[in-house]
């Protein structure tokens, strides 16, 4: 017999994006045909999908780790890497997704409902996509982003119209067995029911579902016994049914005190999905009236219970007395609840444009270093992850992107000076203002950026001046460093 598991913790790891490719097109008589490195493929997502044929979270109990495929690296000849395949995990209807802090992220109700548990990383751009007028043959490519990794709690909350409440051995399992085709385990000892049982009840033209869940004891709302496991499964119910054992011989118990204890636990419990259990419609079932003493007791307490505004039904699961009236009464309450619910809204896409004055990042002082600064923002963090810091040209491209975004200007306004430590996306470096975007930078070799080495930049300028001086037959002093940018090696 398969086990029923209604709460698990899963570790979802999405696929990482593939790296871009830095390649140059080569063929006969065209040794440098331009950049042709393809982009990396995106990583696969981890997606939870509701399936009506799944009724337990048992699979995740034994296999809590779920990982999607990563994207493939780009290749030359403008060939993009393959996308990582998404991983779809099937969950029961009524599964609630919570984060590690207990906050509800999603409530999955309805066959086919989907929730992205972890998003795959984006693939890096190849050098063909990075080419521009200022950088015609990039000697670098962007790295793929790592996939998202999350620890999530999955809790199953049964989707039922009517929920049966009662002390252990009150006859809840017997009641659902005779009203529906459910076959729960029935025995004469406490806590026979350890897992929820669902049954479909037909009353005339009405069809509704009924849940029989573990027995309730005082203190269940604080986690005693199986209380929390019980109460979680009645959060969605439209009507609650108090099943009272009128034939119990346990001292200190009677139908009225049992109902009071159940009502107190309902009032103390706070559903994670919102709402108030104590405000739900409720009925009282005085069970086991086939026993003479139980019938006499039911007749004695009936008036007192009805005085509280609770409908009372005397039933027997052995003789099936009163079951028809109970099933039709439940159907009426459930139909009224369904009619009172608002019609589901049509799904709409809401577009929220970015504010005009939103720069997309913030700059603040580093609390751990009085001279340091921290830059926070989605785009700067992503650019840091995409940068290959072993390639100085890639680092220069990162500096250009940050400058265009306005990071350097913001650092200057905050009082940053050259050499102060700046942290972006977990990477700390000494800040040196780079060349602003739009100013041409001479690249001596592919994969290098002269801006990263001042001596190299000065040496390149002097060599350029000397070369032009020889070709033009003029003195070194006739050419300033500023004028070098106006000459090209092929100019005569």
Helices and strands as residue ranges (DSSP letters): E 7-13, E 46-50, H 58-62, E 65-67, E 87-91, E 95-98, E 104-108, E 114-118, H 127-130, E 149-156, E 162-165, H 172-179, E 197-203, E 206-212, G 220-222, H 227-231, G 232-234, E 239-245, H 255-268, G 277-279, E 281-287, H 292-306, E 311-314, H 323-340, E 362-365, E 373-376, H 378-386, H 392-405, H 407-413, E 421-424, E 427-430, G 450-452, H 454-472, G 476-478, G 482-486
